[in-house]
Amino acid sequence: MNSDKWAGSERMIAELMGTAGMTLEGVLPAVSRRTGIAVPDLRGRAQRSGHVVARAVAIYVLRERFEVSYPNIGRMLLRDHSTVMHSYRSVLSYLEEMGFCRPV
């Protein structure tokens, strides 16, 4: 796994997971503010590293904090559920590689 492209994402995940008052609808705007990538671009087809990581962080937070199903996350981000699953697992793999525990 290319850890360089994921550098710093663990901090963003921790901030998003710990933000008091965060709502399901607020996840994408919060990721957008932290990354500078507009919400429509998070839903878009761009595969640049920054976009991929930002989407994956949003997917991780939606799944872990709000227990949103893969198909529903896919609908939110205009992605197939299997793509969402792959992104989620990529974040898990990175967090494990870096020695961070998965939230319980």
N, C-alpha and C positions, 0 to 999 in steps of 0.2 A: 504494500500500500504506500502511496506517495504521501508521507507525513507532512511534507512541506505545504501542500495545498490545504491541509486541514489545520495548520498552525493557528492557534488562537481560538479555534472554534469551541474548544472545551470551556473557555471563559464565557463566550457568548451563550452557550448552552446553560451554564451555571446561572448566569444572570437571568435568562429567560425562565428557567425552572423556578427561580426564587423570587420572581417579581410578584409582589402582592397585588391582588386585584386583576391579574392577567386573565383575560377571557379567551375563549376559543377564537372569537372573531378578531381578537387583538394580536394573535401570534404573527400573522403575515406582516401587518404594519410594523410590529416591533422588530422583526427580522430586517425589514426594509430600512428602518431608521438606523439600525446598528451596522448595516452593510453598505448603505447608499444605493442599493438596488431597488428600483421601484417595484411595487406589488405586481403590476401587470407583467414586468419582466421576470418575476419569480414564477409566474404562471406560464411564461413564454417558452420558446424552444431553444433558447441560447444554451450552449453547452460549455461556455467559458468556465474556467475553474471557479471563479468567485460566485457565479450563478449556481453552479452545481452544489457547492458547499452550503450556500445560503438556503437553497431548497432542502438539502438534506438536514440541516439544523432545524428548519421549520417542521419537517416531517418527524424528526425525533421528538421535538417538544410536543407536537400534536398527539403523538402516540403515547409518550410517557406521562405527560402531565394531564392530558384530557381523555386518554384511552379511546381516541378516535380510530375507527376501523381503517384498514388499508384501502378498501374501496371508497370510503368517504373522503379520506385524505386525497386519493387519486382524483375524485371529482372536484375537490377544492383547488387542486394544482393542475388540473387538466392532464393527468397522467394515468396510465394503466396501474392497477393495484400491484402488479408484479414489479414495476419500476419503483414504486413507493417502497415495497419490501426490500428491494436491493439497496436503495438509499439508506433506509433505516439500519440495515445490517452493516453497511459501510461505516456509519457513525459509531455503532456499537463496537465494531472491530477496531476503529481508531482509538476510542476511549479505553478499550481493554489494552491495546498496544502501549498506550501512554500511562497505564497503571491507574486509571480512574475507574471507580466502581460504578456500576449501573445503579441508578436510583431505585429504591425499593418502593 
